[in-house]
Amino acid sequence: MSPVVLLDQVVHTNYGQFTLEWGTSGAAWDGDADRFFAGQLNGWIGAAVDGVLVVMLARYGGGSSMRAELCAQEPPMDAEWEDCVEVSLAIASGDAVGWGTWTWSESGTLDLPAGSYRVRASARGRDAGKEGEFAPDVVDYYLLQFWPAAPRPDAVLRTTSIDAAYWNTEWGSRR
């Protein structure tokens, strides 16, 4: 069964931040990374605060390709992705899931039903994104895959970029 595509576009970020929010937690990004990455091993997908998923892209600004998919079950790992981490999240009945970039200058919704999910975040081109701030074209690519699963601690599945290794050290490694 093919995944349902929830988002597939180039997002223009500031400070490299892409965020999902749902519910009424009021836990929006306030610059305090510690709380979003508390107890996690990975440092580029913050899921420690209910109602928020913070994705730190390598490119500070400019356009990055972002795709989100809803899968019926855990998808296979694809070798094309250089960096992969997994986190868990839960969405309550009636919660709408919104996505946005820094200050929500670009935003939208994800049609993600209520439930407990595992999320695999995969990236390709993080080092090119970090170095290519002013590149005219997209140089970094991200994939968020959601599938039903019981909660469990985050996991670093693959790290090959210098940028992902940096964030896993700086904001991760907290377990």
N, C-alpha and C positions, 0 to 999 in steps of 0.2 A: 504494500500500500504506500503510495506516495505521500510525502508530508504535505501539510497545508501551509502555504506561504502566508505569513502574517505581515511581513515587511520585506521589501526588496528595493532599496534606493540608496543614493548617495546622500549622506548626512553631513552637514557642515557644522563642525563643533568649534567651541572655544574652550581652551584649557583641556582639550582632548576628552571631554566628558559627555557620555551618553547615559541616560538614566531611565529606568522604568519605575513607575510609582503606581500604587493601588491602595485601596482602603482609605481609612481616615487617620492614619498614624501621624500625619503631619511631620514626618521624619525626613523632610527634604534635605538635600545636600546643603550643608552650612560651612563647608571647609574643614570640618573635623573628620578626617579620614579614619582616625582610630576606631571610631564606633562602627563604621561600615565594614571594616576588615577585622574586627576583634575576633580572636579565636580561629582565624583562617590561616591556611598555608599559602594560598595564592594572594597576590597583591594587585591584580588588575580587574577582578570581578568581585565587588563588595556585596555580600548578601547577609551580613550579620544583623541588619536592622529589618524587622518585619515591615513589609509594605514598600521596600525600596531595593532596587538592584542597580548598583553603580558600575558602569563599564568604563574603564580608563583606556581610551584609544591611544595609540602611539603618536599620532599626528596632533599637534597642539591645536591647529586650526585647519582650515581647508576642508576638502571633501574626502570622506572615507566611505567605502562601500559597506553597507550594513544589510544583512539578510537575517530574518527570524523565521523559524519553522516550528510547527506543532507536529510532533511525530506520535504515532500510535504506541510505539515501544522504543527502547533504546536503539539509536541508530549506530551503524558500524563506524569505527574511527576511519577517517579518510586521510591517507598519507600526504595529500596536498597541503594540509594545514600544519604550519610550523609550530604553533603554540596552542595548547588545549588545556582548559581547566573545567572543572565541574563544581556546581553549587546546587543547593536545594532551596526551594521557596514554596510557599503555600498562598493560594488566593481564595479568599472567602466568597461564599455565594453573594452575589450582588455587587461585588467589587469590579469596577472598570479599570483596565490596565492602560495607562498612558505612557508614552515615551516622549523624551525631549532631550535637547542638547542644553548646554549651559544657558541659563536664564530662559530656557524654553523658547529660544528664538526660532527653532524648528521643533515641531511636535506633531503628535498624532496618537492614535490608539492601536492596541493590539487586541484582536478578538480571541482572547485567551480565556477559556472557561474556568470556573472555580475548580480547585483541586490542588493536590500536592504534586509538585513537579521536581524533576532533576533537570538542570540546565547545563548543557555543554557549550562553552564559549570557545570558539576556534578563531585563530587569526593567522593571516599570511601577510608578510610585508611590513611587520612592525618596525624593523630597523629602517627600511626605506621610508616609512611614514615619519619616523623621528627625524631622519636626515632630510626628507623632502618636503619640509614645511611649505615652501613656496612653489613646489612642483605644480604645473598647470593641470595635470591629470591625476586621477586616483592612483595611489601607489600602495595603499593598505586596504585589506579586506577582512571582514568580520562575519561570523556566522553564529547565531544563537539558536540552539536546538532544544526544544522543550518536550518532555515526555512524562507521562504519569509515573510517579515513583515515591516511595516513602522517603522521608527526610534522612539524610546522613551527612557527615562532615564533608567539607569541600575537599577537592583533590586536584593536584597538579598532575596532568596526564602526559604532557609533552612540553618542553621548553627548549627551543633552539635559538630564539632571537636574543640579542643582548638586551633589548628593551624589556621583554617579558621577564627575563632573569633579574633585571634591575628592580622592577615593581614587585616581584615575588620576594625579594630581599627587603626592600624599603617598607612596603605596606603589608606584606605577607609574613610568613614565618612566625606567626603569633600563637601557635599551638605548642 
